[in-house]
Amino acid sequence: MDVRSLSAVQSYAAARPATMAEPGNDSPSNELKGAFQDFAATLQNGEKTAIAAMTGDADPHALVQALAQTELAVETAVAVRNKVVEAYQEILRMPV
């Protein structure tokens, strides 16, 4: 057996785990779940800040910032929903 080929096989075996994708970390379902959780957290933060502002516990600047973040999150969710509906309609228009 050639020593150089054995060294190449060992080097490949050592480098392979670094290039392999981890199965559970980057799945689309996990990313989508994380996006939904971030969306819900943004809405909850906006609600808490609004309640605190009504009771006088929050700064008006914090309220405006929380409302802007909430508005951006809702606009993003609506844009994604519109794209999903548009893709569904395109699929329905395809000839069978």
Backbone as CSV, one residue per row, in Angstrom:
resi,resn,N_x,N_y,N_z,CA_x,CA_y,CA_z,C_x,C_y,C_z
1,MET,0.845,-1.178,0.000,0.000,0.000,0.000,0.890,1.241,0.000
2,ASP,0.459,2.215,-0.765,1.211,3.459,-0.874,0.906,4.339,0.345
3,VAL,1.931,4.884,0.969,1.779,5.697,2.162,1.061,7.009,1.834
4,ARG,1.310,7.538,0.639,0.673,8.802,0.258,-0.842,8.662,0.150
5,SER,-1.308,7.529,-0.387,-2.752,7.344,-0.499,-3.388,7.155,0.868
6,LEU,-2.704,6.507,1.777,-3.214,6.344,3.129,-3.316,7.699,3.825
7,SER,-2.338,8.546,3.606,-2.361,9.886,4.187,-3.515,10.707,3.609
8,ALA,-3.765,10.568,2.327,-4.860,11.296,1.694,-6.208,10.838,2.233
9,VAL,-6.360,9.535,2.437,-7.615,9.008,2.965,-7.828,9.509,4.391
10,GLN,-6.775,9.524,5.186,-6.897,10.013,6.557,-7.219,11.505,6.592
11,SER,-6.602,12.258,5.709,-6.880,13.696,5.653,-8.322,13.947,5.233
12,TYR,-8.806,13.165,4.265,-10.196,13.310,3.821,-11.157,12.968,4.955
13,ALA,-10.866,11.888,5.674,-11.735,11.474,6.768,-11.743,12.521,7.883
14,ALA,-10.628,13.176,8.103,-10.567,14.201,9.141,-11.299,15.470,8.718
15,ALA,-11.268,15.802,7.436,-11.898,17.027,6.952,-13.386,16.851,6.683
16,ARG,-13.850,15.662,6.455,-15.246,15.427,6.092,-16.234,15.923,7.156
17,PRO,-16.049,15.677,8.449,-17.039,16.171,9.415,-17.179,17.688,9.418
18,ALA,-16.141,18.397,9.059,-16.219,19.858,9.043,-17.075,20.360,7.890
19,THR,-17.194,19.575,6.829,-17.961,20.018,5.674,-19.369,19.451,5.642
20,MET,-19.671,18.491,6.483,-21.007,17.888,6.497,-21.997,18.818,7.182
21,ALA,-23.176,18.871,6.643,-24.231,19.672,7.258,-24.791,18.915,8.450
22,GLU,-25.098,19.645,9.500,-25.720,19.018,10.657,-27.205,18.875,10.366
23,PRO,-27.760,17.685,10.511,-29.116,17.429,10.035,-30.211,18.222,10.724
24,GLY,-30.121,18.485,12.001,-31.246,19.098,12.682,-31.174,20.604,12.814
25,ASN,-30.046,21.204,12.553,-29.889,22.615,12.867,-30.408,23.550,11.782
26,ASP,-30.226,23.221,10.526,-30.555,24.148,9.452,-31.753,23.695,8.623
27,SER,-32.617,22.896,9.202,-33.767,22.451,8.423,-34.735,23.616,8.244
28,PRO,-35.424,23.657,7.131,-36.369,24.753,6.886,-37.464,24.846,7.954
29,SER,-37.886,23.710,8.482,-38.939,23.765,9.504,-38.440,24.436,10.778
30,ASN,-37.168,24.208,11.145,-36.619,24.873,12.330,-36.470,26.364,12.096
31,GLU,-36.062,26.753,10.903,-35.922,28.179,10.593,-37.277,28.865,10.576
32,LEU,-38.284,28.189,10.031,-39.631,28.761,9.997,-40.200,28.883,11.406
33,LYS,-39.951,27.878,12.219,-40.408,27.922,13.607,-39.746,29.082,14.351
34,GLY,-38.462,29.277,14.122,-37.756,30.390,14.750,-38.292,31.734,14.292
35,ALA,-38.641,31.828,13.020,-39.198,33.082,12.505,-40.548,33.375,13.144
36,PHE,-41.381,32.350,13.301,-42.678,32.545,13.950,-42.507,32.943,15.412
37,GLN,-41.540,32.343,16.082,-41.300,32.689,17.486,-40.800,34.127,17.611
38,ASP,-39.930,34.547,16.699,-39.455,35.933,16.712,-40.603,36.906,16.452
39,PHE,-41.491,36.546,15.519,-42.645,37.380,15.214,-43.539,37.534,16.442
40,ALA,-43.817,36.414,17.100,-44.665,36.451,18.291,-44.005,37.252,19.413
41,ALA,-42.693,37.094,19.557,-41.980,37.847,20.601,-42.015,39.346,20.317
42,THR,-41.907,39.728,19.052,-41.976,41.139,18.685,-43.351,41.715,19.006
43,LEU,-44.398,40.970,18.690,-45.753,41.436,18.997,-45.979,41.548,20.504
44,GLN,-45.489,40.570,21.253,-45.651,40.615,22.710,-44.882,41.785,23.316
45,ASN,-43.694,42.049,22.798,-42.901,43.175,23.284,-43.633,44.494,23.005
46,GLY,-44.216,44.608,21.828,-44.982,45.813,21.491,-46.171,46.003,22.407
47,GLU,-46.875,44.907,22.712,-48.031,44.995,23.602,-47.610,45.391,25.014
48,LYS,-46.529,44.785,25.510,-46.061,45.116,26.863,-45.630,46.578,26.957
49,THR,-44.952,47.058,25.930,-44.507,48.445,25.929,-45.702,49.393,25.845
50,ALA,-46.706,49.031,25.052,-47.903,49.876,24.941,-48.646,49.937,26.268
51,ILE,-48.765,48.812,26.948,-49.438,48.790,28.253,-48.651,49.613,29.263
52,ALA,-47.318,49.469,29.219,-46.483,50.245,30.147,-46.584,51.736,29.860
53,ALA,-46.700,52.105,28.584,-46.829,53.524,28.239,-48.172,54.085,28.704
54,MET,-49.214,53.277,28.641,-50.536,53.739,29.083,-50.580,53.956,30.587
55,THR,-49.825,53.165,31.308,-49.808,53.310,32.765,-48.750,54.304,33.221
56,GLY,-47.968,54.834,32.296,-46.968,55.834,32.635,-45.616,55.254,33.014
57,ASP,-45.428,53.947,32.810,-44.176,53.302,33.192,-43.143,53.280,32.073
58,ALA,-43.528,53.605,30.850,-42.598,53.519,29.722,-42.381,54.893,29.100
59,ASP,-41.234,55.030,28.531,-40.847,56.243,27.821,-41.604,56.304,26.487
60,PRO,-42.095,57.458,26.074,-42.782,57.556,24.781,-41.882,57.137,23.608
61,HIS,-40.594,57.402,23.742,-39.666,56.990,22.681,-39.632,55.461,22.563
62,ALA,-39.658,54.759,23.698,-39.675,53.294,23.682,-40.964,52.781,23.048
63,LEU,-42.065,53.476,23.298,-43.342,53.077,22.696,-43.298,53.220,21.185
64,VAL,-42.788,54.340,20.707,-42.702,54.567,19.260,-41.791,53.523,18.620
65,GLN,-40.692,53.214,19.274,-39.759,52.225,18.729,-40.408,50.835,18.694
66,ALA,-41.104,50.451,19.759,-41.761,49.145,19.799,-42.867,49.056,18.748
67,LEU,-43.618,50.134,18.582,-44.678,50.130,17.569,-44.107,50.058,16.155
68,ALA,-42.980,50.702,15.920,-42.337,50.625,14.600,-41.851,49.213,14.321
69,GLN,-41.282,48.556,15.337,-40.842,47.177,15.152,-42.022,46.255,14.894
70,THR,-43.100,46.467,15.618,-44.295,45.651,15.423,-44.880,45.865,14.029
71,GLU,-44.922,47.116,13.601,-45.444,47.416,12.266,-44.601,46.748,11.188
72,LEU,-43.295,46.795,11.335,-42.406,46.158,10.370,-42.601,44.645,10.352
73,ALA,-42.780,44.043,11.527,-42.996,42.599,11.601,-44.305,42.204,10.923
74,VAL,-45.361,42.983,11.163,-46.657,42.674,10.548,-46.596,42.864,9.030
75,GLU,-45.942,43.921,8.578,-45.808,44.144,7.133,-45.017,43.012,6.478
76,THR,-43.991,42.531,7.155,-43.212,41.413,6.617,-44.063,40.157,6.541
77,ALA,-44.836,39.880,7.596,-45.701,38.702,7.600,-46.746,38.782,6.489
78,VAL,-47.297,39.948,6.261,-48.291,40.123,5.198,-47.643,39.925,3.828
79,ALA,-46.425,40.422,3.649,-45.729,40.253,2.369,-45.443,38.775,2.104
80,VAL,-45.030,38.053,3.143,-44.775,36.617,2.977,-46.071,35.886,2.654
81,ARG,-47.148,36.241,3.343,-48.446,35.606,3.062,-48.874,35.864,1.630
82,ASN,-48.690,37.093,1.155,-49.064,37.422,-0.223,-48.266,36.605,-1.226
83,LYS,-46.979,36.400,-0.956,-46.150,35.596,-1.861,-46.592,34.141,-1.862
84,VAL,-46.978,33.624,-0.693,-47.446,32.233,-0.617,-48.744,32.084,-1.390
85,VAL,-49.658,33.027,-1.230,-50.934,32.979,-1.954,-50.686,33.089,-3.458
86,GLU,-49.789,33.966,-3.851,-49.464,34.125,-5.268,-48.873,32.834,-5.842
87,ALA,-47.990,32.174,-5.091,-47.407,30.911,-5.554,-48.482,29.831,-5.661
88,TYR,-49.393,29.789,-4.705,-50.495,28.816,-4.750,-51.374,29.048,-5.973
89,GLN,-51.674,30.299,-6.272,-52.493,30.604,-7.443,-51.780,30.225,-8.730
90,GLU,-50.461,30.416,-8.776,-49.697,29.996,-9.949,-49.762,28.492,-10.130
91,ILE,-49.696,27.746,-9.045,-49.774,26.294,-9.123,-51.145,25.886,-9.631
92,LEU,-52.195,26.562,-9.192,-53.547,26.232,-9.651,-53.728,26.515,-11.133
93,ARG,-52.996,27.483,-11.663,-53.111,27.834,-13.081,-52.347,26.891,-14.007
94,MET,-51.510,26.041,-13.432,-50.713,25.127,-14.269,-51.605,24.090,-14.930
95,PRO,-51.345,23.805,-16.187,-52.142,22.755,-16.843,-51.772,21.385,-16.309
96,VAL,-52.775,20.543,-16.238,-52.548,19.186,-15.694,-52.217,18.211,-16.772
